C-alpha cells in the first residue's frame, strides 16, 4: 500500500502501514519539510521530466556512437582482417627466403664470364631484438664499432626502414666473421647470414655489357616479391635485363616462435630453384681485342673515350660491345662504399656511361654518306652512272644576310659518281645530291630524314639491354636553310646517333636489305633460343643496295681505308668519317670524332663493326687501326 504525507502545525508526519523507514526517506522527509514550510509543496513535484529535445540529442549521440563502433568493427573484420591476421601470424612466424644460386653468363664459346662465390652478411631482425630502444641502440653501437660502420648512418637506416630485417654489413671479412661468432650473445636478434656474391672475370673488360649486381635497395624491395634485404639484384646490363631468368626461384624457410620468442617449429615451405644460365652472342676474345686496340690508340693519340659495336648481320647478334673508359663491376657486388660511389659517379670521364648505346650519341660525320646515297638512288635523284662535277667549294646566298656562304670540301675531286663519292668522301657531291645546286634538284632535308628513320635512326633499336638512347634527328622548321641541309648531308649539324644505331643500319646494307633488332642473349640454357627479330625488309631496291655496297668496297680498295683494310684475310667494305666536336687544340687544330663502319667478308658478311673515338686531334688516325686489329683477329681464328 502507499504511504501518505500529512502536516500539522510546524511538524511533518508520515503515515504508513508498516513502521519500517528506508534510508532515502530520510532525505526526502527533510526536503519535503523545508518546502512545506516555505509553501511550495503544493506547487512543486519531486520529479522533473526530461525534455523531448534532450532525449532526441541523447538518442542521436547514442546512434552515432553505435554506427562508428559498427563501422570500425566491419572495417577490422571484413576489410583489414586479412592484413591483421597476417601481421599476427608474422609475430610468431619468421619467413626467410633462401637465395638460390644465380645463373652464370657465358659467351658464345661457353666461356664463363662470371662466377658465384660464398659470402656472409650480418643481419638483425627487429622483432627478435630487445623491446627497449636503449637496448637496441646499444646493440647497434657495438655492431658499428666492431664492423667499422658509421653509427649515425646505421641508426638512421634502422629507424627509417620499415622492413623488420635490417642488413648491418654485407660481405663480412674473415676477421669480422670470427669476432661476431665469438660475441654472438652480445647481439640478440642478429645473426650471420650465408649468401652468394658475383665475381666477374676481367670485370672492366665487359662491365657495360654484363652490368652488375648489388644489394637490393629499399625502393626495389618494396615493389618486388620474394626478395629480402640481403639479396643481390641485377642493376645494369645483362644482369638487370635477365634478372628473372638468372635469379631463379627462392626457397622459403619458416620458423614458428611463441610469445617469448622461443622457437617451437621449423619447416621448409618452398623449395628453391637455381637460376638459369644465359649464353651470349658475345665473342669475348673479340671484345678483348677491341679494348686493347683502343687502349693502344689512346696512348698514341691522347684520346681517352671511345665506343665500339660488332654485330652479326645475319642474326643481329651482338658480337662485342665496348665503352671506354670502363669500371670494375666487382666493386658493386663486393659492396661499394659511399665515398667510392661518389668518386665513380662524379668522375668527369663518366666511366658508368655506356657510350655504345646510351644518351644522344654522336654526330656521324661522313659515315652518314652511304645512307644519303641510298636515299638519292631510291628517289631517282641520281643513278649509279650519274657523274657530277664536285668543285672544291659550293657557294650559295644566305637567306638572312643576303651574302654568299661557301661550303668547302676537304680537297678538290672533280667529276664523281656515287661510288667514288663514298670511297673518297667527296663532300661537295653530297651537298649537291642532298640539298641541290644551281639546276640540280637534291633530296632536301625532309626526304633525307625519312630514309634515316627507315634505317632506324631517331628511335631505339630495342636491344635487350637497359638504358638505350634513341639519338636525336634535327627538326625542320621555318629557320631551316639550305646550308643546314648541306651539313646534314655529310653528317654534321644538330643531330646525333649512337654507335649501335650506325651498326644496325650498316648491317641492313651488308645483308642486302634486312633491318634487324640487335640481340645480346643467344639462348637460355635448358630453355629458349632467341631467333633474329626482323624490324623491316624489302624497303630498298636490291640493285641500289649493291651500288652502295660497291662504293663501300671501293673505300677499302682505293679510298680512305686503303692501306688499313685492304690486306685482310677476307675482302672488307667500309666508310670512314670525322665529325667536329666544337673543341680546338691550343695550336688551333680541331678535336674530332673519328668514325669507321665496316663489314666483312664482302660477299657474305659475318660481322659489322663500328668504332668511334672521341676528341681525336686533327691529323691523327684513330678508328681505322682498331678495325684492322679486330678483323685480323676475327678472320684468323
ABEGO torsion letter per residue (X at the ends): XBBBBBBBBGBBBBBBABABBBAAAAAAAAAAAAAAAAGAAAABBABBBBBAAAAAAAAAAAAAAAAAAAAAAAAAAAAAAAAAAAAAAAAABBBBBBBBBBBBBBBAAGBBABBBBBBBBBBBBAAABBABAAAAAAAAAAAAAAAGBBAAAAAAAAAABABABBBABBGBBAAAAAAAAAAAAABBGBBBBBBBBBBBBGAAAAAAAAEBBBBBBAAAAAABBGBBAABBBBABEAAAAAAAAAAEBBBBBBBBBBAAGBBABBBBABBBBBBBBBBBABBAAAAAAAAAAAAAAAAAAGBABBBBBBBBAAAGBBABBBBOBBBBAAAAAAGBBAAAAAAAAABAAGAABBAAABEAEBBAEAAAAAAAAAAAAAAGABBAABBBBBBABBBBBBAAAGBBBBBBBABBAEBBBAAAAAAAGBAAAAAAAAAEBEABBBAEAAAAAAAAAAAGBGBBAGBBBBGBBAEBBBBBBAABBAAAAAAAAAGBEBBBBBAAAAAAAAAAAAAGGBBBBBBABABBBGBBBBBBBBABBGABBAAAAAAAAAAAAAAAAABAABGAAAABABBBBBBBBBBBAGBBBAAGBBBBBBBBBBBOBAABBABBBBBBBBGBBBGBBAAAAAAAAAAAAAAAX
